[in-house]
Amino acid sequence: MTKQTSTPRRDFLRLTGAGAVAAATAAMTGTTEAARADGHPYSGPLPKKWDGAYDLVIVGGGGTGLCAAIEAVQRKLKILVIEKMPFIGGVSSMSSGYLYGAGTRLQKEQGIKDCSVDIWWKKFEDGTAWSEPLKRVRDNSLNSPIYYGITKRNQELFKNIVWEYHTLIDFLIGYGAKFAPLDQRWPFMHLVVDRTLPVVFQNIAIDLRKHGGKIITSTRANKIYLDAGGRVAGVRAVDSSGRDFNFRTRALLMASGGFLDNDKLIERYMPYWAGKGRVPSAFLFSNGGAMNQQTGDGILMGLEVNASVDDMDAGFKYKIAPKNRGDAVVNGIATMQSPMLFVTPEGKRVGDERQNYTLLTMALVRAGAKHCHFVFDEAAMETTGAKTFGFRELVEKGVIFAADTLREAATKAGLDPDGLQATVERFNKDFDEKGVDSVFGKTGPLFQKVEKPRFYVSDKHYPVRFKTEGGLETDAHTRVLDHRTVLPIPGLYAAGSTSGTCTASLGDVMQCGRMSARYIAEDVATKRV
């Protein structure tokens, strides 16, 4: 049985701001003393009037919810998508667009080698895959996140995502996604370019409506109704004017995202990172407040009906961003594609720049630095990462400073020119005399001297958090589990970042939504719900 950690009654009131405190407290504590005699909160009375009846209601109109919705209507389900923001796409529409998968059409067409599904899955089993389904050490460790193998409680769901991932690439191309040419050095990496992910979501919405699906925006779901038998009966929502709606449904899919912006949930499950002095939310920090609505609504609603949770303490996904620059950012993925250095205000490196941006960000936090700078030369400006992320345009926007000497570029960016000069001289000397970085062991094609004018130093970039990994626990068919019985709550499902059984990776959340819709359609057809 899944272990539920208790939360004081007063804390849960602050978390939810909702009614049904007795039932919700029972869900959080693992007790039933305050629940109804039949053990089912919200088993009655149900609303006297429903504002619509559906086969499936999806809470969340981001990448997960939209991918689920179009799959559901294509299987002849009557569906409704409830999105609390005034627009669709969610945080997925703001993603850098990196997808990681195997056995795809693009890999085959472009002759990419060593990219079979078997090889990719073996990397996850070994704990050597770049992506994030490998659970981190607990977040109160300053060394987290450290990948050490798959420890999701149910690995079957993730394995199914990996094996079916190739269908996602075809699906996205069909709805307008454009991909950059693949690179043999990173055989599993697929990059959506030209800002076509938002186009994909708009095209899905158009197709969804053509098939009879319905989307309502600026409306927040806030309550699950269960019938006397403990099955999902419907969902309540409120629009921006304060009007309540009650929708009857056979199945309810929670796809409302993670809890990045819910301070109380962070305090409850990741206490080390709680408080304003820790790593800030990326969307508040770099976009001036845009998309600061990852408040864990679906998770909280699930907890109120005794749902189990998993991986809530797994830690954040981190990256580097400048303050209030929107999309004008030196993307941390560029360090994996171009030879550059990653330094503190004193000009000191904090790690091997080839590692993924989450680990590099954590190295910065461990070093106690408040911000960092990217440093590279003219030779690096001509490489894949710099071109992919438009570094020359960032120079024009003042996000990257250019100069004829390294010291001058450092001075423009506001970091210690002496410290940077000493770091670069040692780095270059290692290249000439040892052929390996003596400080962090950097080798290979990204280990290149910083010596060719012009020199480039980025503006201040700060560590920020932008994803959570935990959520509602499900079985391999995305059915949410009751923490008391570890059996599915009939009619309740979770996918994407709302699910603690899925991962928060962009491609995984979309494919999880698609698969969940298929499972739900099967359950509806067989009258399981």
Buried (B, 14 or more C-beta within 10 A) or exposed (E): EBEBEEBEBEBBBEBBEBEBBBBBBBBBBBEBEBBBEEBBBBBEEBBEEBBBEBBBBBBBBBBBBBBBBBBBBBBEBBBBBBBBBEBBBBBBBBBBBBBBBBBBEBBEEBEBEEBEBEBBBEBBEEBEBBBBBBBBBEBEEEEBBBBEEBEBBBBEBBBBBBBBBBBBBEBBBEBBBBBBEBBEEBBBBBBBEEEBBBBBBBBBBEBBEEBEBBBBBEBBBBBBBBBEEBBBBBBBBBBEEEEEBBBBBBBBBBBBBBBBBBBBBBBBBBEBBBEEEBBBBBBBBBBEEEBBBBBBBBBBBBBBBBBBBBBBBBBBBBBBBBBEBEEBBBBBBBBBBBBBBBBBBBBBBBBBBBBBBBBBBBBBBEBEBEBBBBBBBBBBBEBBBBBBBBBEEBBEEEBBBBBEEBBBBBBBBEBBBEBBBBBBEBBBEBBEEEEBBEBBEBEEEBBBBBBBEBBBBBBBBBBBBBBBBBBBBBBBBBBBBBBBBEEBBBBBBBBBBBBBBBBBBBBBBBBBBBBBBBBBBEBBEEEBB
